[in-house]
Amino acid sequence: MTPKTTISRRQALLAGAALPFAGATLATIPRPVQAAAPQQGTYAPKFNRFKLGGFEVSTLLAGTRPVENPHAIFGLSTPDEDFAQVSQAAFLPTEVAQFFFTPTLVNTGTELVLFDTGLNGAGITAALQAAGYSADQVDTVVITHMHGDHIGGLMTDGQPTFANARYVTGAAEHNFWAGANNKTFDSNVRPLNEKMSFIDDGATVAPGITALLAAGHTPGHMAYVLESDGQSLVLIADTANHYVWSLAHPDWEVKFDMDKAMAAQSRHKVLGMLASERMPFIGYHMPFPALGFVEARGEGFHYVPASYQLMLNG
């Protein structure tokens, strides 16, 4: 009996594609003689810009880096096999994750407002310059919370990076870190206290920019709602830190959440609002350009990256 041969769909497609060239050989196909083009290396864009009503919004990539063993950060109480299964379903490796640090710049037409400052002054300055701005043009710097990757760019070589800016942050957040004996706070935030305004939930930073308390990641962690000409967007900051491990599983414990139960409550609140109102959002640690939508799915949520929706606003 002749053994039956099984051909996969992929093999059949490849075989069919090769038929027009069945009579040709490498020796008979003419090849131009030229030097190989040099490889250019990988590249990540430094900014992404779109319109939101009368606002012009730019996300700024102030830094990105791989971080090993993400399960030591996300899903702390989740069994290894469950974490691996969720990651595999999302085509994600479990041994390393890529982290993104994305401040947001909002040009309201009358004021240039920067939300968070990245890891250091050099990173945020370079991202601003790529977007066509200089640090001394920033009118207002809003700090969502006081972790080092958000306040690291406030100072450059011991001097304020944003020489002409006023500063805004949550009162509860500032009060906590002021008594925490934190080196980065003491060097980067405390020297700016005289130029700093302290706000609470629901406060207005500038016309169309409203604070939204989303505590848990830190004691006074704030998100911010942008509204202009009937269009809205939420800057969620670190309410959710990963597009799969935080959104699909908002109850998973995260290493950097200081109050893990409250942080989970804030994720459910903010992500639920985004899903029900179909509002776009920017997440500080989402894959760049950090812009997308949220879909309710099961007991969690699903991240839908923005494609061209907000390009249509221009």
Backbone bond lengths (Angstrom), bond angles and torsions (degrees), N, CA, C in turn:
res aa  C-N    CA-C-N  psi(-1)  N-CA   C-N-CA  omega(-1)  CA-C   N-CA-C  phi
1 M - - - 1.478 - - 1.534 108.85 -
2 T 1.317 116.64 135.22 1.464 120.66 178.78 1.527 109.46 -78.28
3 P 1.358 116.82 128.22 1.465 118.70 -178.54 1.525 111.22 -65.91
4 K 1.344 116.34 142.34 1.455 122.21 -179.24 1.530 109.94 -78.15
5 T 1.307 116.20 133.26 1.461 121.36 -179.73 1.519 109.30 -101.33
6 T 1.346 116.18 131.84 1.462 121.65 179.39 1.517 109.38 -108.52
7 I 1.317 116.61 127.35 1.460 121.71 179.68 1.522 107.91 -115.71
8 S 1.339 115.99 127.79 1.461 119.74 179.90 1.520 110.25 -73.59
9 R 1.339 114.99 163.69 1.468 120.20 178.62 1.524 110.40 -61.43
10 R 1.310 116.13 -39.21 1.472 119.31 -178.99 1.519 110.68 -65.47
11 Q 1.373 116.98 -42.80 1.457 120.41 179.06 1.526 111.11 -63.06
12 A 1.340 116.70 -38.92 1.458 120.13 -179.94 1.526 111.20 -65.76
13 L 1.335 116.41 -40.72 1.457 119.62 179.20 1.514 111.35 -65.36
14 L 1.332 116.48 -41.77 1.457 119.89 179.24 1.520 111.42 -65.81
15 A 1.325 115.93 -39.77 1.459 119.77 179.14 1.520 110.94 -64.67
16 G 1.332 116.91 -40.71 1.454 120.69 179.17 1.513 111.84 -65.63
17 A 1.340 116.79 -38.30 1.453 120.28 179.57 1.520 111.57 -65.54
18 A 1.341 116.64 -27.21 1.460 120.32 -176.60 1.518 113.31 -83.96
19 L 1.339 119.42 -13.91 1.462 121.87 -174.64 1.520 114.13 -56.64
20 P 1.342 121.11 -43.96 1.456 119.83 -178.56 1.523 113.43 -60.74
21 F 1.342 116.16 -19.68 1.459 119.78 -176.32 1.526 111.86 -108.33
22 A 1.369 116.99 14.91 1.459 120.46 -173.20 1.520 111.86 -60.30
23 G 1.351 117.35 -32.06 1.459 118.98 -177.60 1.502 113.62 -89.18
24 A 1.290 118.30 -3.75 1.455 120.73 -177.10 1.510 111.30 -95.31
25 T 1.298 116.04 152.83 1.453 122.35 174.38 1.522 108.12 -127.04
26 L 1.335 115.66 164.28 1.459 118.96 178.75 1.514 111.70 -57.35
27 A 1.334 116.80 -32.20 1.465 120.71 -177.33 1.515 111.99 -70.58
28 T 1.351 117.87 -26.63 1.466 119.87 -175.43 1.520 113.24 -96.48
29 I 1.356 118.35 -9.10 1.458 120.91 179.53 1.526 108.40 -88.17
30 P 1.347 118.10 119.62 1.466 119.89 -178.67 1.523 111.02 -66.02
31 R 1.296 116.42 139.64 1.461 122.18 179.42 1.512 109.46 -129.90
32 P 1.339 117.58 126.01 1.465 118.66 177.20 1.519 110.41 -68.21
33 V 1.295 115.77 145.34 1.464 121.48 178.67 1.519 107.74 -91.73
34 Q 1.353 116.65 116.69 1.456 120.59 179.43 1.515 109.59 -156.48
35 A 1.313 114.82 157.26 1.461 119.94 178.22 1.518 109.32 -72.68
36 A 1.318 116.87 144.69 1.458 120.91 178.16 1.526 110.09 -65.74
37 A 1.337 116.64 136.25 1.467 120.70 177.14 1.516 108.95 -68.95
38 P 1.321 117.67 136.02 1.472 119.59 -179.70 1.514 111.31 -68.75
39 Q 1.311 117.76 144.32 1.457 121.20 174.00 1.526 109.63 -69.23
40 Q 1.314 115.66 143.99 1.460 120.99 -173.81 1.527 113.61 -98.39
41 G 1.332 116.95 -11.44 1.455 119.43 -176.72 1.514 111.46 85.97
42 T 1.322 116.32 161.09 1.460 120.06 -178.86 1.526 110.28 -72.08
43 Y 1.317 115.41 157.46 1.466 120.24 -177.20 1.522 109.60 -144.75
44 A 1.313 116.04 136.29 1.469 121.43 173.97 1.519 108.11 -120.60
45 P 1.335 118.81 128.57 1.469 120.42 178.38 1.517 110.24 -61.91
46 K 1.323 116.24 149.52 1.464 121.42 -176.87 1.523 113.16 -90.93
47 F 1.345 117.80 -18.43 1.458 118.32 -178.58 1.520 110.31 -153.76
48 N 1.337 114.33 160.24 1.459 123.12 173.44 1.522 107.04 -138.78
49 R 1.345 117.10 133.60 1.459 119.94 -173.48 1.521 110.77 -128.75
50 F 1.331 115.68 142.25 1.459 120.94 177.23 1.528 108.73 -153.57
51 K 1.329 115.74 167.98 1.457 121.95 178.47 1.527 110.08 -97.26
52 L 1.320 115.66 142.80 1.462 122.89 171.67 1.524 105.66 -131.95
53 G 1.344 116.82 94.62 1.451 119.66 -173.03 1.520 109.39 60.42
54 G 1.339 115.59 -125.16 1.458 120.25 177.90 1.516 113.80 -87.94
55 F 1.328 117.45 -1.73 1.460 121.53 177.91 1.528 110.54 -88.11
56 E 1.323 115.51 150.19 1.458 122.16 168.58 1.529 106.68 -113.58
57 V 1.324 116.60 121.08 1.464 122.35 -172.57 1.520 109.63 -114.45
58 S 1.325 116.47 129.18 1.465 121.64 178.11 1.520 109.40 -124.43
59 T 1.328 116.72 124.81 1.459 119.28 169.12 1.520 107.57 -89.56
60 L 1.325 116.22 137.61 1.463 122.84 -172.94 1.517 110.21 -118.70
61 L 1.315 117.70 120.85 1.454 120.24 177.26 1.522 108.86 -83.25
62 A 1.331 115.12 97.56 1.461 120.70 -177.87 1.524 112.46 -86.55
63 G 1.346 117.36 -7.38 1.458 120.73 178.19 1.517 110.67 172.97
64 T 1.313 116.16 154.71 1.466 122.30 173.67 1.518 108.02 -155.14
65 R 1.344 116.02 145.03 1.461 119.49 -178.37 1.520 109.93 -160.64
66 P 1.337 117.65 152.36 1.464 120.07 173.88 1.527 110.67 -79.19
67 V 1.318 116.20 144.65 1.465 122.51 178.38 1.524 107.93 -128.56
68 E 1.315 116.54 124.50 1.455 121.01 -177.00 1.528 111.54 -77.76
69 N 1.330 114.69 156.92 1.462 123.75 174.30 1.527 112.63 52.08
70 P 1.338 117.99 61.64 1.468 119.89 -178.76 1.523 114.12 -62.31
71 H 1.357 118.06 -20.68 1.461 118.58 179.08 1.530 111.57 -68.83
72 A 1.323 117.33 -15.96 1.463 120.07 173.79 1.526 111.01 -77.54
73 I 1.340 117.14 -6.35 1.459 122.38 179.62 1.526 111.07 -113.65
74 F 1.341 117.29 -44.72 1.462 122.19 -175.81 1.525 110.61 -110.03
75 G 1.330 115.96 139.13 1.457 120.23 178.81 1.511 112.66 65.76
76 L 1.317 116.68 48.77 1.463 120.93 -172.96 1.521 112.79 -58.62
77 S 1.324 117.22 -37.99 1.465 120.07 -178.18 1.523 112.12 -97.12
78 T 1.323 116.89 10.81 1.458 122.21 -178.21 1.522 110.21 -91.50
79 P 1.331 119.31 132.11 1.462 120.89 178.91 1.533 111.84 -57.15
80 D 1.318 115.97 148.82 1.462 121.12 -178.48 1.524 112.03 -55.54
81 E 1.333 116.18 -40.27 1.462 118.59 -176.47 1.535 111.50 -67.68
82 D 1.345 117.16 -33.89 1.465 120.19 177.77 1.527 110.79 -69.92
83 F 1.324 115.63 -42.44 1.465 119.78 177.64 1.532 110.25 -61.83
84 A 1.321 116.58 -42.64 1.466 121.07 179.39 1.516 111.11 -64.47
85 Q 1.316 117.60 -40.27 1.465 121.20 -178.99 1.524 111.12 -65.43
86 V 1.339 116.91 -45.03 1.458 120.89 178.63 1.530 110.27 -62.86
87 S 1.316 116.67 -42.02 1.464 121.14 -178.83 1.519 110.95 -65.80
88 Q 1.329 116.76 -45.18 1.457 120.39 -179.44 1.523 111.25 -61.96
89 A 1.331 117.20 -39.61 1.461 120.70 179.75 1.525 111.46 -63.57
90 A 1.335 116.70 -27.10 1.462 121.80 179.44 1.526 111.96 -97.77
91 F 1.358 117.68 10.26 1.466 123.41 179.98 1.532 111.68 61.27
92 L 1.333 116.52 36.17 1.456 121.79 -178.89 1.527 110.62 -110.29
93 P 1.321 118.31 137.51 1.465 119.99 172.16 1.529 109.78 -71.76
94 T 1.303 116.44 156.07 1.460 119.97 179.32 1.526 112.57 -100.81
95 E 1.325 117.06 -11.44 1.461 119.07 -175.75 1.530 112.97 -89.41
96 V 1.340 117.82 -16.98 1.466 120.00 -178.65 1.529 109.01 -155.94
97 A 1.326 115.58 148.72 1.469 122.00 174.82 1.521 108.45 -130.51
98 Q 1.314 115.86 153.52 1.468 120.81 175.87 1.516 108.39 -97.76
99 F 1.335 116.36 123.50 1.460 121.75 179.24 1.531 109.80 -98.16
100 F 1.327 115.68 143.72 1.460 122.56 178.93 1.525 109.04 -124.93
101 F 1.333 116.27 144.85 1.463 122.41 -179.42 1.531 106.97 -127.41
102 T 1.343 115.69 107.02 1.460 120.33 -165.36 1.521 112.40 -128.75
103 P 1.335 118.15 89.22 1.457 120.28 168.69 1.533 110.51 -64.54
104 T 1.325 115.98 160.81 1.461 121.57 179.60 1.518 109.64 -123.40
105 L 1.334 115.70 135.49 1.462 122.48 179.00 1.524 108.26 -112.87
106 V 1.325 116.10 126.97 1.467 121.42 -179.53 1.521 108.99 -118.99
107 N 1.332 115.70 119.19 1.457 121.53 173.69 1.518 107.54 -98.87
108 T 1.319 116.98 105.56 1.464 121.40 -176.09 1.524 112.56 -79.28
109 G 1.322 116.35 -8.07 1.460 120.93 -173.89 1.515 111.79 102.84
110 T 1.333 115.79 -25.78 1.465 120.95 177.38 1.526 111.75 -124.73
111 E 1.343 116.81 -12.84 1.463 120.65 -174.54 1.524 109.61 -150.29
112 L 1.319 115.87 141.50 1.457 121.67 177.09 1.526 107.45 -105.45
113 V 1.343 115.50 113.22 1.462 121.85 -172.29 1.528 109.20 -114.86
114 L 1.322 116.79 124.24 1.465 122.58 179.27 1.522 109.20 -108.00
115 F 1.344 116.46 128.54 1.458 121.78 176.34 1.523 109.03 -103.28
116 D 1.343 115.58 111.36 1.464 124.52 179.03 1.526 111.61 69.95
117 T 1.355 115.39 163.33 1.467 118.69 -166.22 1.521 114.51 -133.37
118 G 1.337 117.97 8.29 1.456 119.04 177.03 1.509 114.01 77.38
119 L 1.328 114.12 -164.19 1.465 121.76 -173.92 1.523 113.34 -81.72
120 N 1.325 116.75 -28.99 1.469 120.29 -176.10 1.519 110.01 -161.49
121 G 1.323 115.39 167.19 1.450 120.70 -177.78 1.510 113.66 -64.55
122 A 1.319 117.27 -37.67 1.462 120.49 -178.68 1.520 111.54 -62.76
123 G 1.328 117.66 -42.24 1.455 121.56 -178.07 1.512 113.04 -65.77
124 I 1.330 117.15 -45.24 1.463 119.03 -178.38 1.518 110.87 -72.86
125 T 1.326 117.68 -34.95 1.463 120.56 178.54 1.524 110.88 -64.63
126 A 1.343 116.87 -43.05 1.457 120.71 179.02 1.525 111.31 -63.54
127 A 1.327 117.11 -40.78 1.460 120.50 179.39 1.523 111.14 -66.89
128 L 1.331 117.46 -40.44 1.458 121.10 176.26 1.527 111.25 -61.29
129 Q 1.331 116.30 -44.81 1.461 120.14 -179.48 1.522 111.23 -63.67
130 A 1.330 117.04 -38.97 1.466 120.01 177.17 1.521 110.65 -61.20
131 A 1.341 116.39 -33.66 1.463 121.32 -179.25 1.526 112.55 -84.33
132 G 1.332 117.16 -1.33 1.459 120.52 175.65 1.507 115.15 96.12
133 Y 1.333 118.19 15.08 1.453 121.81 -178.57 1.526 110.74 -124.03
134 S 1.303 115.44 163.85 1.462 121.16 172.73 1.522 108.29 -117.93
135 A 1.312 116.01 157.94 1.468 120.47 -176.35 1.524 112.07 -61.64
136 D 1.332 117.76 -32.00 1.466 118.88 -177.73 1.528 113.14 -76.46
137 Q 1.348 117.61 -4.86 1.462 120.58 175.30 1.528 112.60 -86.18
138 V 1.327 117.08 -14.21 1.472 120.48 -177.73 1.526 109.33 -70.39
139 D 1.335 115.63 125.51 1.464 121.20 -179.52 1.521 112.80 -87.97
140 T 1.342 116.11 -38.10 1.467 121.06 -175.31 1.513 109.58 -137.93
141 V 1.315 117.25 132.71 1.461 123.17 173.37 1.522 107.55 -112.34
142 V 1.329 115.91 120.65 1.466 121.72 178.60 1.526 107.95 -105.93
143 I 1.313 116.79 127.35 1.459 121.97 178.58 1.528 108.59 -105.49
144 T 1.329 116.21 116.96 1.465 120.02 -178.45 1.514 111.84 -71.09
145 H 1.322 117.23 -35.77 1.466 123.05 175.40 1.519 108.14 -165.63
146 M 1.329 116.67 173.26 1.454 120.57 -165.27 1.527 115.72 -102.85
147 H 1.320 118.71 20.43 1.456 118.82 172.50 1.524 110.04 -65.50
148 G 1.336 115.62 152.63 1.462 120.77 -171.68 1.514 114.84 -59.55
149 D 1.339 117.56 -31.15 1.466 119.66 -178.72 1.532 112.16 -78.53
150 H 1.330 117.35 1.84 1.461 121.83 176.22 1.528 111.81 -113.86
151 I 1.320 117.05 -25.41 1.472 120.72 179.67 1.524 112.50 -109.48
152 G 1.330 117.45 -1.68 1.461 120.70 -175.07 1.511 114.26 -62.35
153 G 1.350 117.55 -28.31 1.451 121.05 -178.15 1.513 115.15 -91.62
154 L 1.327 117.79 5.03 1.458 119.90 179.87 1.524 112.21 -65.66
155 M 1.337 115.75 -30.49 1.464 120.93 -179.14 1.524 110.01 -122.18
156 T 1.330 115.31 146.70 1.464 122.47 173.32 1.521 107.67 -131.13
157 D 1.311 116.43 116.25 1.476 122.03 -178.33 1.530 111.38 52.87
158 G 1.317 115.36 41.27 1.455 120.63 174.92 1.515 115.67 81.72
159 Q 1.340 117.24 1.52 1.454 121.54 -179.78 1.529 109.81 -118.98
160 P 1.341 117.76 150.25 1.462 119.62 178.77 1.527 111.60 -58.24
161 T 1.311 117.13 128.72 1.461 121.85 178.75 1.519 111.02 -67.63
162 F 1.339 116.75 -34.07 1.466 122.24 -175.47 1.524 107.82 -111.79
163 A 1.323 114.71 84.45 1.462 120.83 -167.45 1.518 113.57 -63.65
164 N 1.321 117.95 -27.45 1.465 120.74 -173.91 1.526 113.74 -107.85
165 A 1.315 116.77 12.17 1.470 120.16 -172.29 1.523 112.60 -94.06
166 R 1.328 113.89 154.27 1.459 121.96 162.34 1.526 106.59 -97.47
167 Y 1.334 117.00 162.86 1.461 120.96 -174.05 1.522 109.49 -127.39
168 V 1.327 115.60 142.32 1.462 121.96 -178.28 1.519 108.62 -133.23
169 T 1.328 116.93 136.01 1.465 121.23 174.87 1.520 109.49 -156.78
170 G 1.326 116.06 167.50 1.452 120.79 179.01 1.518 112.07 -69.32
171 A 1.314 116.41 139.13 1.462 120.90 -178.68 1.520 111.27 -64.08
172 A 1.345 117.03 -46.18 1.468 120.28 -179.18 1.522 110.79 -62.93
173 E 1.315 116.49 -38.46 1.465 120.37 179.71 1.524 110.67 -64.21
174 H 1.306 116.35 -48.90 1.464 120.37 -178.86 1.524 111.16 -62.97
175 N 1.337 116.61 -42.64 1.462 119.29 -178.06 1.519 111.89 -62.93
176 F 1.346 116.94 -37.35 1.450 119.50 178.73 1.526 111.30 -63.42
177 W 1.317 116.99 -51.00 1.463 119.88 -175.53 1.523 112.00 -71.94
178 A 1.320 117.26 -26.42 1.463 119.79 178.25 1.524 111.63 -63.10
179 G 1.338 116.33 -26.44 1.462 119.79 178.56 1.507 114.14 -105.53
180 A 1.325 117.56 14.25 1.462 120.60 -172.01 1.521 114.42 -100.33
181 N 1.339 118.16 -1.36 1.463 121.20 -178.41 1.532 110.67 53.35
182 N 1.339 115.37 53.86 1.456 122.42 -178.28 1.526 109.31 -105.14
183 K 1.314 116.58 124.97 1.467 121.84 -173.58 1.524 112.06 -62.82
184 T 1.334 117.14 -44.37 1.465 119.59 -177.34 1.521 110.90 -67.87
185 F 1.333 117.63 -40.51 1.457 120.57 175.17 1.520 110.76 -59.87
186 D 1.333 116.13 -46.20 1.462 120.21 -176.50 1.524 112.42 -63.72
187 S 1.329 117.28 -34.63 1.465 119.80 -177.49 1.522 113.18 -88.11
188 N 1.340 117.55 -29.58 1.466 120.10 -172.09 1.520 114.72 -107.15
189 V 1.329 117.78 -29.44 1.465 120.63 -175.67 1.522 111.97 -104.68
190 R 1.310 117.06 -47.15 1.470 120.04 -174.24 1.531 112.85 -55.49
191 P 1.339 119.47 -39.91 1.469 118.70 179.09 1.524 114.29 -64.59
192 L 1.334 117.61 -14.82 1.463 121.53 -177.63 1.528 112.67 -100.58
193 N 1.324 117.46 4.85 1.465 121.30 -172.89 1.529 113.42 -55.59
194 E 1.334 117.64 -36.35 1.460 120.23 -177.23 1.519 112.17 -68.45
195 K 1.337 117.58 -20.04 1.461 121.65 179.31 1.536 111.62 -102.07
196 M 1.335 116.37 10.34 1.459 120.40 -170.77 1.520 111.76 -107.09
197 S 1.353 114.75 136.74 1.459 121.74 173.26 1.519 108.68 -106.76
198 F 1.330 116.52 142.98 1.456 121.74 -175.83 1.524 109.86 -114.27
199 I 1.334 116.24 129.12 1.460 121.01 -173.03 1.526 110.62 -125.58
200 D 1.332 114.57 168.87 1.458 121.87 176.95 1.530 109.25 -124.89
201 D 1.316 116.31 178.14 1.458 122.80 -179.65 1.525 110.74 -53.28
202 G 1.349 116.29 132.51 1.451 121.20 177.77 1.512 115.03 87.68
203 A 1.317 117.66 -3.50 1.463 120.60 -178.55 1.529 110.76 -72.09
204 T 1.337 115.22 154.76 1.458 121.95 177.93 1.517 109.52 -99.99
205 V 1.336 116.13 123.47 1.456 121.35 177.77 1.524 110.15 -82.18
206 A 1.314 116.01 -43.43 1.456 125.52 176.69 1.519 105.06 -155.86
207 P 1.321 119.57 163.21 1.465 119.73 179.63 1.526 111.85 -53.30
208 G 1.356 115.98 122.57 1.459 121.04 -179.47 1.518 114.61 89.79
209 I 1.328 118.55 3.68 1.472 122.12 179.97 1.520 108.62 -126.89
210 T 1.346 116.77 113.63 1.464 122.40 -172.51 1.524 110.82 -124.99
211 A 1.331 116.33 136.42 1.460 122.09 179.18 1.522 110.89 -75.51
212 L 1.344 116.11 141.51 1.466 122.88 178.67 1.524 107.78 -133.15
213 L 1.330 117.26 108.56 1.457 121.06 -177.97 1.526 110.95 -62.39
214 A 1.330 115.93 129.12 1.469 122.16 176.25 1.520 107.10 -139.68
215 A 1.314 115.94 64.52 1.462 122.29 -171.68 1.524 111.72 -73.89
216 G 1.323 114.78 163.62 1.458 121.95 178.27 1.510 111.19 127.19
217 H 1.326 115.86 -51.32 1.468 118.70 174.12 1.524 108.28 -57.86
218 T 1.327 115.89 -44.69 1.459 124.49 166.46 1.526 106.70 -138.57
219 P 1.334 118.21 168.45 1.471 119.32 -173.48 1.520 114.91 -59.97
220 G 1.330 118.17 -32.58 1.460 119.77 -177.87 1.513 113.21 -125.09
221 H 1.322 116.25 28.22 1.463 121.06 -177.99 1.533 111.02 -54.94
222 M 1.349 115.87 131.24 1.462 121.80 -177.23 1.525 111.34 -118.34
223 A 1.330 115.45 140.12 1.454 122.58 162.43 1.527 106.58 -100.34
224 Y 1.333 116.82 169.81 1.463 120.13 -179.52 1.525 110.33 -138.94
225 V 1.343 115.08 136.35 1.459 121.82 178.76 1.526 108.74 -100.21
226 L 1.335 116.24 127.22 1.461 122.43 174.78 1.523 108.24 -102.56
227 E 1.320 117.32 132.51 1.463 121.98 178.94 1.520 108.86 -139.58
228 S 1.357 115.51 126.83 1.454 120.17 178.51 1.520 109.88 -152.69
229 D 1.321 116.67 125.99 1.470 122.56 176.80 1.527 112.53 51.43
230 G 1.324 116.36 41.73 1.458 120.97 176.73 1.508 115.33 82.41
231 Q 1.314 118.56 1.95 1.458 122.01 177.72 1.529 109.95 -109.72
232 S 1.348 115.45 143.12 1.462 120.24 -175.14 1.520 110.99 -132.92
233 L 1.319 114.75 154.85 1.464 123.28 177.23 1.518 107.31 -156.07
234 V 1.338 117.21 149.30 1.458 120.89 179.27 1.529 109.50 -117.88
235 L 1.317 115.62 129.74 1.466 121.71 169.44 1.525 106.37 -89.49
236 I 1.333 117.01 107.62 1.467 118.68 -173.51 1.519 112.36 -88.26
237 A 1.341 117.77 -5.80 1.470 121.69 -178.50 1.532 110.17 52.82
238 D 1.339 118.07 -120.36 1.465 121.50 -177.70 1.532 112.29 -105.80
239 T 1.310 117.19 23.31 1.464 119.38 175.31 1.525 109.78 -55.30
240 A 1.338 116.65 -42.45 1.470 123.11 173.31 1.516 106.96 -132.41
241 N 1.333 116.72 130.09 1.460 120.65 -171.64 1.516 114.77 -105.01
242 H 1.326 118.07 -5.39 1.468 119.73 177.49 1.516 108.82 -145.87
243 Y 1.332 115.50 141.41 1.461 119.95 -172.08 1.523 113.33 -72.69
244 V 1.328 118.20 -17.38 1.466 121.13 174.80 1.521 110.50 -111.72
245 W 1.295 117.50 -58.99 1.465 121.23 -171.81 1.524 112.72 -65.43
246 S 1.336 118.65 -24.23 1.467 120.97 177.81 1.520 112.58 -97.81
247 L 1.339 117.67 -35.95 1.460 119.62 -177.19 1.519 112.29 -80.99
248 A 1.325 117.01 -50.63 1.465 119.40 -178.24 1.525 111.26 -66.86
249 H 1.331 116.51 -26.80 1.469 121.11 -176.90 1.526 109.53 -132.95
250 P 1.335 117.54 71.84 1.468 120.48 -174.97 1.518 113.92 -64.08
251 D 1.337 118.20 -17.16 1.463 120.21 178.80 1.528 112.82 -88.98
252 W 1.318 117.68 -7.95 1.461 119.06 176.82 1.528 109.74 -61.56
253 E 1.309 115.99 135.72 1.465 120.39 179.84 1.525 110.66 -74.51
254 V 1.334 115.22 139.50 1.458 122.53 -178.63 1.527 108.37 -117.40
255 K 1.299 116.32 132.06 1.465 122.52 -175.58 1.524 112.31 -52.83
256 F 1.332 117.67 -42.26 1.455 120.87 -172.31 1.523 113.45 -85.73
257 D 1.330 118.57 -3.62 1.459 120.99 174.70 1.526 108.91 -76.70
258 M 1.311 117.35 119.95 1.459 120.39 -175.84 1.521 111.70 -73.16
259 D 1.316 118.05 -38.68 1.468 123.01 173.13 1.529 105.79 -117.20
260 K 1.312 116.63 97.26 1.467 120.62 -169.27 1.528 112.84 -66.86
261 A 1.320 117.25 -38.14 1.471 119.73 178.83 1.519 111.06 -66.85
262 M 1.330 117.36 -43.91 1.457 120.55 179.38 1.524 111.20 -67.10
263 A 1.325 117.41 -36.78 1.462 120.72 178.16 1.524 110.56 -62.27
264 A 1.334 117.10 -40.22 1.466 120.77 177.42 1.530 110.55 -64.46
265 Q 1.324 117.14 -40.44 1.461 120.44 176.97 1.525 111.05 -61.53
266 S 1.326 116.54 -41.49 1.464 120.34 178.94 1.519 111.13 -65.96
267 R 1.330 117.70 -37.35 1.466 119.93 176.83 1.523 110.66 -61.79
268 H 1.314 116.09 -47.27 1.466 119.22 179.16 1.532 110.55 -60.47
269 K 1.328 117.50 -43.18 1.461 121.05 -178.16 1.528 111.73 -63.94
270 V 1.318 116.54 -52.98 1.469 120.23 -174.18 1.520 111.17 -72.21
271 L 1.332 117.50 -45.82 1.468 119.81 -179.54 1.527 110.84 -66.16
272 G 1.330 116.89 -36.56 1.459 120.05 176.69 1.513 111.78 -62.97
273 M 1.327 117.28 -40.04 1.462 121.11 177.06 1.526 110.87 -63.91
274 L 1.333 116.50 -44.75 1.470 120.35 -179.93 1.524 111.17 -61.65
275 A 1.336 115.79 -41.38 1.454 119.51 -178.74 1.528 111.40 -68.11
276 S 1.332 117.19 -45.37 1.468 120.03 -176.12 1.523 111.91 -69.39
277 E 1.333 117.12 -33.79 1.464 120.63 -178.18 1.528 112.50 -97.05
278 R 1.327 116.91 -0.68 1.461 122.75 177.50 1.534 111.64 53.72
279 M 1.322 114.69 41.37 1.461 120.76 -178.42 1.527 110.02 -91.55
280 P 1.313 118.21 142.17 1.463 119.94 172.79 1.525 110.57 -72.49
281 F 1.319 115.74 159.86 1.458 119.73 178.26 1.519 110.09 -144.63
282 I 1.316 114.78 159.69 1.461 123.11 171.04 1.515 107.10 -118.28
283 G 1.335 116.16 127.62 1.457 121.76 177.25 1.514 110.20 -112.74
284 Y 1.299 117.08 128.70 1.465 122.44 -173.70 1.524 112.39 -55.71
285 H 1.328 117.15 -32.57 1.462 120.84 -177.14 1.528 113.23 -112.86
286 M 1.319 117.88 12.12 1.458 120.15 175.81 1.534 109.67 -71.14
287 P 1.334 118.48 157.61 1.467 119.90 176.90 1.529 110.26 -56.62
288 F 1.316 116.45 132.15 1.455 120.33 -176.72 1.527 110.60 -60.43
289 P 1.355 119.47 136.69 1.470 127.64 16.99 1.520 115.87 -87.02
290 A 1.338 117.41 17.41 1.471 122.67 168.84 1.517 113.73 69.16
291 L 1.310 117.48 21.92 1.462 123.13 -172.70 1.520 110.09 -121.32
292 G 1.337 117.10 130.35 1.460 118.67 -179.84 1.512 112.62 -170.83
293 F 1.333 114.03 -165.34 1.455 123.00 -179.61 1.527 108.64 -128.63
294 V 1.323 116.10 168.46 1.456 121.87 -178.90 1.524 109.14 -123.97
295 E 1.322 115.53 131.72 1.465 122.02 175.68 1.525 108.23 -115.93
296 A 1.335 117.29 130.78 1.460 120.80 174.23 1.522 108.27 -68.94
297 R 1.330 116.03 132.10 1.462 120.46 -179.13 1.523 108.95 -148.32
298 G 1.334 116.48 113.92 1.457 120.58 -178.81 1.521 110.62 62.05
299 E 1.328 115.81 -132.30 1.458 121.08 179.12 1.521 111.93 -90.18
300 G 1.329 116.33 2.14 1.452 120.44 -179.29 1.515 111.23 -132.98
301 F 1.329 115.05 -145.36 1.448 120.90 -174.27 1.528 109.55 -140.59
302 H 1.321 114.77 164.34 1.455 121.22 -179.67 1.519 108.57 -126.87
303 Y 1.325 116.26 134.22 1.463 122.28 -179.62 1.518 109.89 -85.28
304 V 1.338 116.37 127.90 1.467 122.30 177.16 1.525 107.12 -116.35
305 P 1.334 118.62 102.48 1.468 119.67 -179.36 1.524 111.12 -60.07
306 A 1.329 116.37 141.95 1.458 120.15 176.17 1.525 108.86 -66.17
307 S 1.325 115.83 141.21 1.457 120.46 174.36 1.532 108.29 -108.49
308 Y 1.342 117.57 -92.57 1.456 119.60 179.92 1.526 113.09 -113.70
309 Q 1.350 118.03 5.81 1.464 120.33 -172.44 1.537 112.10 -53.96
310 L 1.337 116.36 -49.58 1.453 119.54 -174.92 1.523 112.26 -83.00
311 M 1.320 117.80 -13.32 1.465 119.93 172.28 1.518 110.48 -65.83
312 L 1.320 117.01 -27.01 1.457 121.16 -177.71 1.513 112.14 -71.04
313 N 1.350 116.32 -15.57 1.463 120.02 179.78 1.517 112.83 -72.14
314 G 1.353 116.32 -20.13 1.463 119.15 -177.00 1.500 112.28 -79.01
